[in-house]
Amino acid sequence: MDKVSLKNAALCVDEIKNLNEAEYQIYRADIAKKYNITATALDKIRKDVCNTNKDDVDDELFEEFDPYTEDVSISEVIKNIQTCLEQCLYMQPEYVLVCALWVTCTWFVDVLEISPYLLISAPEKRCGKTQLLNLLAEFAYHPLLASNVSMASLYYFADQPKTPTFLIDEADQFMDADKKEFIGILNCGYSRNTAYVMRVAGDRIKRPKRFKCFGFKAISGISIKGLSETILDRSHIVNLKRKPMNQTKIKLRDLNPDLLLEIKSKLARLAIDYKEQVKTHKVQTLLDGLNDRQIDNWEPLLTLVELSQDNELLEQTKQAVIKLSKAHDENFLESSHHKTLRMIAIALSKTDKETEAISARQLADIVYQQVNQELSVRQVSLCLKSYDLTSKQTIQEDGSNKRCYSLQEIKKAIESYITEEELNADVI
Protein backbone atom coordinates (compact mmCIF):
# COMPACT_ATOMS: atom_id res chain seq x y z
CA MET A 1 0.00 0.00 0.00
CA ASP A 2 1.54 3.35 -1.02
CA LYS A 3 1.85 6.42 1.23
CA VAL A 4 -1.21 8.11 -0.20
CA SER A 5 -3.29 4.99 0.36
CA LEU A 6 -1.92 4.64 3.90
CA LYS A 7 -2.89 8.21 4.64
CA ASN A 8 -6.35 7.68 3.20
CA ALA A 9 -6.74 4.45 5.15
CA ALA A 10 -5.90 6.27 8.37
CA LEU A 11 -8.40 9.04 7.58
CA CYS A 12 -11.28 6.68 6.93
CA VAL A 13 -10.85 4.64 10.13
CA ASP A 14 -12.58 7.25 12.31
CA GLU A 15 -15.43 7.48 9.83
CA ILE A 16 -16.19 3.77 9.71
CA LYS A 17 -15.37 2.50 13.17
CA ASN A 18 -18.65 3.63 14.75
CA LEU A 19 -20.92 2.50 11.91
CA ASN A 20 -23.02 -0.59 12.51
CA GLU A 21 -23.08 -3.21 9.77
CA ALA A 22 -26.26 -1.86 8.14
CA GLU A 23 -24.88 1.69 7.95
CA TYR A 24 -21.51 0.44 6.73
CA GLN A 25 -23.02 -1.54 3.84
CA ILE A 26 -25.14 1.43 2.76
CA TYR A 27 -22.28 3.98 2.83
CA ARG A 28 -19.44 1.61 1.90
CA ALA A 29 -19.16 2.63 -1.76
CA ASP A 30 -19.32 6.38 -1.00
CA ILE A 31 -16.63 6.13 1.70
CA ALA A 32 -14.34 4.10 -0.55
CA LYS A 33 -14.71 6.68 -3.33
CA LYS A 34 -14.18 9.58 -0.91
CA TYR A 35 -10.80 8.24 0.26
CA ASN A 36 -9.75 6.78 -3.09
CA ILE A 37 -9.69 3.23 -1.66
CA THR A 38 -11.14 0.13 -3.26
CA ALA A 39 -14.20 -1.31 -1.58
CA THR A 40 -12.32 -4.55 -0.94
CA ALA A 41 -9.50 -2.64 0.78
CA LEU A 42 -12.06 -0.77 2.86
CA ASP A 43 -13.58 -4.08 3.97
CA LYS A 44 -10.14 -5.26 5.10
CA ILE A 45 -9.55 -2.04 7.04
CA ARG A 46 -12.89 -2.42 8.78
CA LYS A 47 -12.16 -6.04 9.65
CA ASP A 48 -8.56 -5.55 10.77
CA VAL A 49 -8.70 -2.13 12.43
CA CYS A 50 -12.27 -1.94 13.68
CA ASN A 51 -12.46 -5.59 14.75
CA THR A 52 -15.84 -6.23 13.19
CA ASN A 53 -17.20 -9.65 14.12
CA LYS A 54 -19.35 -11.08 11.34
CA ASP A 55 -21.11 -13.41 13.78
CA ASP A 56 -22.51 -10.39 15.59
CA VAL A 57 -24.11 -8.85 12.51
CA ASP A 58 -27.67 -9.57 13.63
CA ASP A 59 -27.08 -7.99 17.03
CA GLU A 60 -25.76 -4.84 15.35
CA LEU A 61 -28.55 -4.67 12.80
CA PHE A 62 -31.63 -5.11 14.92
CA GLU A 63 -32.75 -3.90 18.30
CA GLU A 64 -34.55 -6.51 20.38
CA PHE A 65 -37.40 -5.74 22.78
CA ASP A 66 -38.43 -7.51 25.96
CA PRO A 67 -41.91 -9.02 25.56
CA TYR A 68 -44.71 -7.33 27.48
CA THR A 69 -45.14 -8.97 30.87
CA GLU A 70 -48.95 -9.25 30.70
CA ASP A 71 -51.31 -10.89 28.21
CA VAL A 72 -51.91 -8.80 25.11
CA SER A 73 -54.82 -8.84 22.66
CA ILE A 74 -54.26 -8.49 18.93
CA SER A 75 -57.02 -5.91 18.49
CA GLU A 76 -55.57 -3.78 21.30
CA VAL A 77 -52.18 -3.57 19.57
CA ILE A 78 -53.76 -2.92 16.16
CA LYS A 79 -55.77 -0.03 17.62
CA ASN A 80 -52.67 1.39 19.34
CA ILE A 81 -50.82 1.46 16.02
CA GLN A 82 -53.85 2.94 14.22
CA THR A 83 -53.98 5.76 16.77
CA CYS A 84 -50.31 6.63 16.18
CA LEU A 85 -50.81 6.61 12.41
CA GLU A 86 -53.89 8.85 12.66
CA GLN A 87 -52.06 11.31 14.90
CA CYS A 88 -49.17 11.72 12.47
CA LEU A 89 -50.62 11.25 8.99
CA TYR A 90 -53.51 12.30 6.79
CA MET A 91 -54.80 8.95 5.52
CA GLN A 92 -58.07 7.27 4.65
CA PRO A 93 -59.23 4.96 7.49
CA GLU A 94 -58.85 1.92 5.23
CA TYR A 95 -55.19 2.74 4.61
CA VAL A 96 -54.61 3.24 8.34
CA LEU A 97 -56.06 -0.20 9.03
CA VAL A 98 -54.13 -2.02 6.31
CA CYS A 99 -50.85 -0.41 7.45
CA ALA A 100 -51.48 -1.41 11.06
CA LEU A 101 -52.32 -4.99 10.09
CA TRP A 102 -49.41 -5.24 7.65
CA VAL A 103 -46.79 -4.03 10.11
CA THR A 104 -48.12 -6.40 12.78
CA CYS A 105 -47.83 -9.28 10.32
CA THR A 106 -44.11 -8.60 9.96
CA TRP A 107 -43.63 -10.09 13.44
CA PHE A 108 -44.84 -13.45 12.13
CA VAL A 109 -42.61 -13.58 9.05
CA ASP A 110 -41.00 -16.84 10.20
CA VAL A 111 -44.30 -18.76 10.09
CA LEU A 112 -46.12 -17.16 7.16
CA GLU A 113 -45.98 -18.51 3.61
CA ILE A 114 -46.86 -15.23 1.87
CA SER A 115 -45.41 -11.77 2.52
CA PRO A 116 -47.44 -9.17 0.59
CA TYR A 117 -45.67 -5.91 -0.15
CA LEU A 118 -46.79 -2.43 0.87
CA LEU A 119 -46.51 0.16 -1.90
CA ILE A 120 -46.72 3.75 -0.69
CA SER A 121 -47.57 6.12 -3.51
CA ALA A 122 -48.51 9.78 -3.89
CA PRO A 123 -49.21 12.14 -6.79
CA GLU A 124 -46.74 14.74 -5.53
CA LYS A 125 -44.19 15.54 -2.83
CA ARG A 126 -44.99 16.37 0.81
CA CYS A 127 -47.81 13.83 1.14
CA GLY A 128 -46.22 12.00 4.07
CA LYS A 129 -44.58 9.02 2.35
CA THR A 130 -41.33 9.25 4.31
CA GLN A 131 -43.21 10.02 7.53
CA LEU A 132 -45.30 6.86 7.06
CA LEU A 133 -42.22 4.78 6.29
CA ASN A 134 -40.46 6.08 9.41
CA LEU A 135 -43.51 5.34 11.55
CA LEU A 136 -43.76 1.81 10.15
CA ALA A 137 -40.09 1.38 11.07
CA GLU A 138 -41.03 2.07 14.70
CA PHE A 139 -43.32 -0.96 14.76
CA ALA A 140 -41.95 -3.39 12.16
CA TYR A 141 -40.06 -6.56 13.05
CA HIS A 142 -36.32 -6.03 12.46
CA PRO A 143 -36.85 -2.84 10.42
CA LEU A 144 -34.23 -1.83 7.88
CA LEU A 145 -34.79 1.69 6.55
CA ALA A 146 -32.96 2.38 3.33
CA SER A 147 -32.81 5.22 0.83
CA ASN A 148 -30.94 4.66 -2.42
CA VAL A 149 -29.77 1.31 -1.07
CA SER A 150 -27.39 -0.72 -3.26
CA MET A 151 -28.35 -4.10 -4.68
CA ALA A 152 -25.35 -5.70 -2.94
CA SER A 153 -26.56 -4.56 0.47
CA LEU A 154 -30.09 -5.73 -0.30
CA TYR A 155 -28.78 -9.24 -0.95
CA TYR A 156 -26.58 -9.06 2.14
CA PHE A 157 -29.32 -8.01 4.53
CA ALA A 158 -32.01 -10.27 3.09
CA ASP A 159 -29.74 -13.28 3.57
CA GLN A 160 -29.28 -12.71 7.31
CA PRO A 161 -30.57 -15.41 9.70
CA LYS A 162 -32.98 -12.88 11.21
CA THR A 163 -35.34 -11.83 8.44
CA PRO A 164 -35.50 -8.02 8.12
CA THR A 165 -38.46 -5.88 7.12
CA PHE A 166 -37.22 -3.70 4.25
CA LEU A 167 -38.52 -0.12 4.22
CA ILE A 168 -37.24 1.44 1.00
CA ASP A 169 -37.60 5.18 0.48
CA GLU A 170 -37.07 7.13 -2.75
CA ALA A 171 -37.76 3.98 -4.77
CA ASP A 172 -38.19 6.05 -7.95
CA GLN A 173 -34.50 7.01 -7.96
CA PHE A 174 -33.34 3.58 -6.87
CA MET A 175 -35.24 1.75 -9.58
CA ASP A 176 -33.86 3.96 -12.34
CA ALA A 177 -30.42 2.43 -11.74
CA ASP A 178 -31.17 -1.15 -10.70
CA LYS A 179 -34.73 -1.79 -11.84
CA LYS A 180 -34.23 -5.31 -13.23
CA GLU A 181 -32.31 -6.54 -10.18
CA PHE A 182 -34.79 -4.95 -7.78
CA ILE A 183 -37.82 -6.36 -9.61
CA GLY A 184 -36.13 -9.77 -9.55
CA ILE A 185 -35.90 -9.67 -5.75
CA LEU A 186 -39.52 -8.56 -5.46
CA ASN A 187 -40.74 -11.26 -7.83
CA CYS A 188 -38.98 -13.95 -5.78
CA GLY A 189 -39.55 -12.57 -2.28
CA TYR A 190 -43.34 -12.85 -2.17
CA SER A 191 -43.80 -16.58 -1.57
CA ARG A 192 -41.60 -18.61 0.78
CA ASN A 193 -41.48 -21.53 -1.67
CA THR A 194 -39.80 -19.44 -4.38
CA ALA A 195 -37.99 -16.88 -2.24
CA TYR A 196 -34.46 -17.40 -3.56
CA VAL A 197 -32.27 -15.83 -6.22
CA MET A 198 -29.02 -17.22 -7.59
CA ARG A 199 -26.06 -14.87 -7.83
CA VAL A 200 -22.30 -15.23 -8.22
CA ALA A 201 -20.52 -14.15 -5.03
CA GLY A 202 -17.08 -14.28 -3.42
CA ASP A 203 -14.07 -12.00 -2.99
CA ARG A 204 -11.41 -14.09 -4.73
CA ILE A 205 -13.14 -17.21 -6.00
CA LYS A 206 -16.55 -16.52 -7.50
CA ARG A 207 -19.12 -19.23 -6.87
CA PRO A 208 -22.88 -19.46 -7.39
CA LYS A 209 -24.71 -18.63 -4.16
CA ARG A 210 -28.37 -18.89 -3.29
CA PHE A 211 -29.66 -15.76 -1.54
CA LYS A 212 -32.96 -15.85 0.30
CA CYS A 213 -35.20 -12.85 -0.27
CA PHE A 214 -38.47 -13.76 1.45
CA GLY A 215 -39.88 -11.12 3.75
CA PHE A 216 -42.05 -8.05 4.11
CA LYS A 217 -41.08 -4.99 2.09
CA ALA A 218 -42.56 -1.50 2.10
CA ILE A 219 -41.63 0.61 -0.91
CA SER A 220 -42.20 4.34 -1.10
CA GLY A 221 -42.11 6.42 -4.28
CA ILE A 222 -43.96 9.26 -5.94
CA SER A 223 -45.42 7.07 -8.68
CA ILE A 224 -46.15 3.37 -9.12
CA LYS A 225 -46.65 3.60 -12.88
CA GLY A 226 -43.24 2.14 -13.63
CA LEU A 227 -43.91 -1.06 -11.71
CA SER A 228 -44.92 -4.24 -13.46
CA GLU A 229 -48.38 -5.78 -13.15
CA THR A 230 -46.79 -8.66 -11.21
CA ILE A 231 -45.52 -6.36 -8.45
CA LEU A 232 -48.79 -4.43 -8.26
CA ASP A 233 -50.63 -7.73 -8.05
CA ARG A 234 -48.59 -8.77 -5.00
CA SER A 235 -49.00 -5.56 -3.05
CA HIS A 236 -51.27 -3.60 -0.79
CA ILE A 237 -51.23 -0.12 -2.30
CA VAL A 238 -51.50 2.97 -0.08
CA ASN A 239 -52.22 6.17 -2.00
CA LEU A 240 -51.43 9.24 0.09
CA LYS A 241 -52.65 12.78 -0.50
CA ARG A 242 -51.33 16.08 0.78
CA LYS A 243 -52.86 17.14 4.10
CA PRO A 244 -55.52 19.88 3.82
CA MET A 245 -54.62 23.22 5.38
CA ASN A 246 -57.29 22.84 8.08
CA GLN A 247 -55.90 19.50 9.29
CA THR A 248 -53.34 19.33 12.11
CA LYS A 249 -50.99 16.39 12.56
CA ILE A 250 -48.04 15.87 14.89
CA LYS A 251 -44.50 14.86 14.02
CA LEU A 252 -43.21 11.37 14.72
CA ARG A 253 -40.70 12.84 17.17
CA ASP A 254 -43.62 14.24 19.21
CA LEU A 255 -45.15 10.83 19.88
CA ASN A 256 -44.69 9.58 23.43
CA PRO A 257 -41.49 7.46 23.31
CA ASP A 258 -42.72 5.36 26.25
CA LEU A 259 -45.89 4.55 24.30
CA LEU A 260 -43.86 3.50 21.24
CA LEU A 261 -41.68 1.27 23.40
CA GLU A 262 -44.77 -0.26 25.01
CA ILE A 263 -46.32 -1.04 21.61
CA LYS A 264 -43.11 -2.69 20.42
CA SER A 265 -43.00 -4.70 23.62
CA LYS A 266 -46.59 -5.80 23.05
CA LEU A 267 -45.78 -6.80 19.47
CA ALA A 268 -42.92 -8.94 20.77
CA ARG A 269 -45.36 -10.61 23.18
CA LEU A 270 -47.89 -11.23 20.38
CA ALA A 271 -45.18 -12.89 18.29
CA ILE A 272 -44.58 -15.38 21.10
CA ASP A 273 -48.18 -16.02 22.15
CA TYR A 274 -49.70 -16.36 18.68
CA LYS A 275 -46.85 -17.84 16.65
CA GLU A 276 -48.25 -21.38 16.44
CA GLN A 277 -51.82 -20.19 15.91
CA VAL A 278 -50.78 -17.94 13.02
CA LYS A 279 -48.79 -20.81 11.52
CA THR A 280 -51.73 -23.24 11.47
CA HIS A 281 -54.73 -20.91 11.06
CA LYS A 282 -56.95 -21.28 8.00
CA VAL A 283 -58.83 -18.11 7.07
CA GLN A 284 -62.61 -18.55 7.24
CA THR A 285 -63.72 -15.15 5.95
CA LEU A 286 -65.17 -15.39 2.45
CA LEU A 287 -63.72 -12.82 0.06
CA ASP A 288 -66.20 -12.60 -2.81
CA GLY A 289 -65.11 -10.89 -6.00
CA LEU A 290 -61.37 -11.17 -5.33
CA ASN A 291 -58.93 -13.03 -7.54
CA ASP A 292 -56.59 -15.68 -6.13
CA ARG A 293 -53.66 -13.28 -5.74
CA GLN A 294 -55.74 -10.71 -3.87
CA ILE A 295 -56.93 -13.46 -1.53
CA ASP A 296 -53.28 -14.44 -0.92
CA ASN A 297 -52.42 -10.81 -0.14
CA TRP A 298 -55.17 -10.48 2.44
CA GLU A 299 -54.73 -13.91 4.05
CA PRO A 300 -51.92 -12.97 6.51
CA LEU A 301 -53.80 -9.84 7.58
CA LEU A 302 -57.12 -11.66 7.96
CA THR A 303 -55.39 -14.38 9.97
CA LEU A 304 -54.58 -11.83 12.68
CA VAL A 305 -58.06 -10.30 12.50
CA GLU A 306 -59.79 -13.67 12.92
CA LEU A 307 -57.48 -14.70 15.76
CA SER A 308 -58.30 -11.43 17.53
CA GLN A 309 -61.95 -12.57 17.84
CA ASP A 310 -62.94 -8.92 17.55
CA ASN A 311 -66.12 -8.72 15.45
CA GLU A 312 -65.87 -4.96 15.02
CA LEU A 313 -62.31 -5.24 13.70
CA LEU A 314 -63.39 -8.07 11.38
CA GLU A 315 -66.22 -5.97 9.93
CA GLN A 316 -63.89 -2.98 9.43
CA THR A 317 -61.41 -5.24 7.65
CA LYS A 318 -64.10 -6.68 5.36
CA GLN A 319 -65.10 -3.16 4.33
CA ALA A 320 -61.44 -2.26 3.76
CA VAL A 321 -60.98 -5.37 1.60
CA ILE A 322 -63.89 -4.34 -0.63
CA LYS A 323 -62.82 -0.70 -0.98
CA LEU A 324 -59.07 -1.26 -1.35
CA SER A 325 -59.43 -4.19 -3.73
CA LYS A 326 -61.47 -1.97 -6.04
CA ALA A 327 -58.80 0.75 -5.81
CA HIS A 328 -56.13 -1.92 -6.37
CA ASP A 329 -57.89 -3.03 -9.56
CA GLU A 330 -57.94 0.56 -10.79
CA ASN A 331 -54.19 0.87 -10.16
CA PHE A 332 -53.62 -2.43 -11.94
CA LEU A 333 -55.79 -1.53 -14.90
CA GLU A 334 -54.04 1.78 -15.40
CA SER A 335 -50.52 0.41 -15.04
CA SER A 336 -48.39 1.44 -18.00
CA HIS A 337 -48.49 -1.72 -20.14
CA HIS A 338 -52.16 -2.36 -19.54
CA LYS A 339 -53.00 1.23 -20.43
CA THR A 340 -50.99 0.93 -23.66
CA LEU A 341 -52.74 -2.32 -24.59
CA ARG A 342 -56.10 -0.66 -23.93
CA MET A 343 -55.20 2.19 -26.30
CA ILE A 344 -54.17 -0.34 -28.96
CA ALA A 345 -57.44 -2.25 -28.43
CA ILE A 346 -59.59 0.88 -28.80
CA ALA A 347 -57.66 2.00 -31.88
CA LEU A 348 -57.93 -1.39 -33.59
CA SER A 349 -61.65 -1.54 -32.83
CA LYS A 350 -62.08 1.69 -34.81
CA THR A 351 -60.22 0.58 -37.91
CA ASP A 352 -61.03 -2.03 -40.52
CA LYS A 353 -57.37 -2.79 -41.19
CA GLU A 354 -57.08 -6.41 -42.35
CA THR A 355 -53.61 -7.87 -42.23
CA GLU A 356 -51.88 -10.88 -40.72
CA ALA A 357 -48.85 -8.97 -39.46
CA ILE A 358 -48.34 -5.47 -38.13
CA SER A 359 -45.27 -3.57 -36.92
CA ALA A 360 -44.91 -1.57 -33.72
CA ARG A 361 -44.64 1.60 -35.79
CA GLN A 362 -47.89 0.82 -37.61
CA LEU A 363 -49.64 0.19 -34.30
CA ALA A 364 -48.35 3.48 -32.89
CA ASP A 365 -49.62 5.30 -36.00
CA ILE A 366 -53.06 3.69 -35.74
CA VAL A 367 -53.33 4.68 -32.08
CA TYR A 368 -52.47 8.28 -32.95
CA GLN A 369 -54.95 8.35 -35.86
CA GLN A 370 -57.84 6.75 -34.00
CA VAL A 371 -57.55 7.95 -30.38
CA ASN A 372 -55.17 10.91 -30.71
CA GLN A 373 -52.62 9.43 -28.28
CA GLU A 374 -48.90 9.39 -29.01
CA LEU A 375 -47.01 6.15 -28.38
CA SER A 376 -43.37 5.47 -29.17
CA VAL A 377 -42.31 2.29 -30.93
CA ARG A 378 -40.51 1.31 -27.73
CA GLN A 379 -43.68 1.74 -25.65
CA VAL A 380 -45.61 -0.51 -28.01
CA SER A 381 -42.83 -3.12 -28.11
CA LEU A 382 -42.43 -3.24 -24.31
CA CYS A 383 -46.19 -3.47 -23.86
CA LEU A 384 -46.55 -6.41 -26.24
CA LYS A 385 -43.49 -8.10 -24.73
CA SER A 386 -45.11 -7.94 -21.27
CA TYR A 387 -47.94 -10.05 -22.70
CA ASP A 388 -45.46 -12.55 -24.21
CA LEU A 389 -45.97 -11.31 -27.76
CA THR A 390 -42.85 -11.32 -29.92
CA SER A 391 -42.10 -9.94 -33.37
CA LYS A 392 -40.45 -11.74 -36.25
CA GLN A 393 -39.04 -10.80 -39.63
CA THR A 394 -41.88 -10.48 -42.14
CA ILE A 395 -41.75 -9.72 -45.87
CA GLN A 396 -43.89 -6.69 -46.74
CA GLU A 397 -45.94 -6.07 -49.90
CA ASP A 398 -43.18 -3.84 -51.25
CA GLY A 399 -40.62 -6.62 -50.76
CA SER A 400 -38.98 -5.06 -47.71
CA ASN A 401 -38.30 -6.91 -44.48
CA LYS A 402 -39.75 -5.67 -41.15
CA ARG A 403 -40.19 -7.07 -37.69
CA CYS A 404 -43.92 -7.54 -37.22
CA TYR A 405 -46.36 -8.99 -34.73
CA SER A 406 -49.21 -11.35 -35.44
CA LEU A 407 -52.40 -9.27 -35.42
CA GLN A 408 -54.34 -12.38 -34.45
CA GLU A 409 -52.14 -12.89 -31.35
CA ILE A 410 -52.52 -9.23 -30.39
CA LYS A 411 -56.31 -9.56 -30.60
CA LYS A 412 -56.17 -12.69 -28.43
CA ALA A 413 -54.26 -10.74 -25.76
CA ILE A 414 -56.83 -7.95 -25.98
CA GLU A 415 -59.68 -10.43 -25.49
CA SER A 416 -57.91 -11.90 -22.45
CA TYR A 417 -56.94 -8.68 -20.67
CA ILE A 418 -59.23 -5.85 -21.84
CA THR A 419 -62.83 -5.83 -20.65
CA GLU A 420 -65.77 -4.61 -22.73
CA GLU A 421 -66.21 -1.74 -20.29
CA GLU A 422 -62.59 -0.62 -20.79
CA LEU A 423 -62.94 -0.92 -24.55
CA ASN A 424 -65.91 1.46 -24.55
CA ALA A 425 -64.44 3.94 -22.05
CA ASP A 426 -62.68 7.14 -23.06
CA VAL A 427 -58.88 7.18 -23.14
CA ILE A 428 -57.54 9.65 -20.57
WOQUI-V60305 format. One record per residue. OMEGA is omega as a letter, one per 20 degrees, with the letter a starting at -180 (NA if undefined). Layout:
OMEGA, OMEGA
//
This chain:
a, a, r, r, r, r, r, r, r, a, a, a, a, a, a, a, a, r, r, a, r, a, a, a, a, a, a, a, a, a, r, r, a, a, r, r, r, r, r, r, r, r, a, r, a, a, a, a, a, r, r, r, a, a, a, a, a, a, r, a, a, r, r, a, r, r, r, a, a, r, a, r, a, a, r, a, r, a, r, a, r, a, r, r, a, r, a, a, r, a, r, a, a, r, r, a, a, r, r, r, a, a, r, r, a, a, a, a, a, a, r, r, a, r, r, a, r, r, a, a, r, a, a, r, r, r, r, a, a, r, r, a, r, r, r, r, r, a, a, r, r, a, r, r, a, r, a, a, r, r, a, a, r, r, a, a, a, a, r, r, r, a, r, r, a, r, a, r, r, a, r, a, a, a, r, a, a, a, a, r, a, r, r, r, a, a, a, a, a, a, a, a, a, a, r, r, r, r, r, a, r, a, a, r, a, r, r, r, r, r, r, a, r, r, a, a, r, a, a, r, a, a, r, a, a, a, a, r, a, a, r, a, a, a, r, a, r, r, a, r, a, a, r, a, a, r, r, r, r, r, r, a, a, r, a, a, r, r, r, r, r, r, r, r, r, r, r, r, r, a, r, a, a, a, a, r, r, a, a, a, r, a, a, a, r, a, a, r, r, r, a, a, r, r, r, a, a, a, r, a, r, r, r, a, a, r, r, a, r, a, r, r, r, a, r, a, r, r, r, r, a, a, a, r, r, r, r, r, r, r, a, a, a, r, a, a, r, r, r, r, r, r, r, a, a, a, a, r, a, a, r, a, r, r, r, a, a, a, r, r, r, r, r, r, r, r, r, a, a, a, r, r, a, r, r, r, r, r, a, a, a, r, a, r, a, r, r, r, a, r, r, a, a, r, a, a, a, r, r, a, r, r, a, r, r, r, r, r, r, a, r, r, r, r, a, a, a, a, r, r, r, a, a, a, r, r, a, NA
//
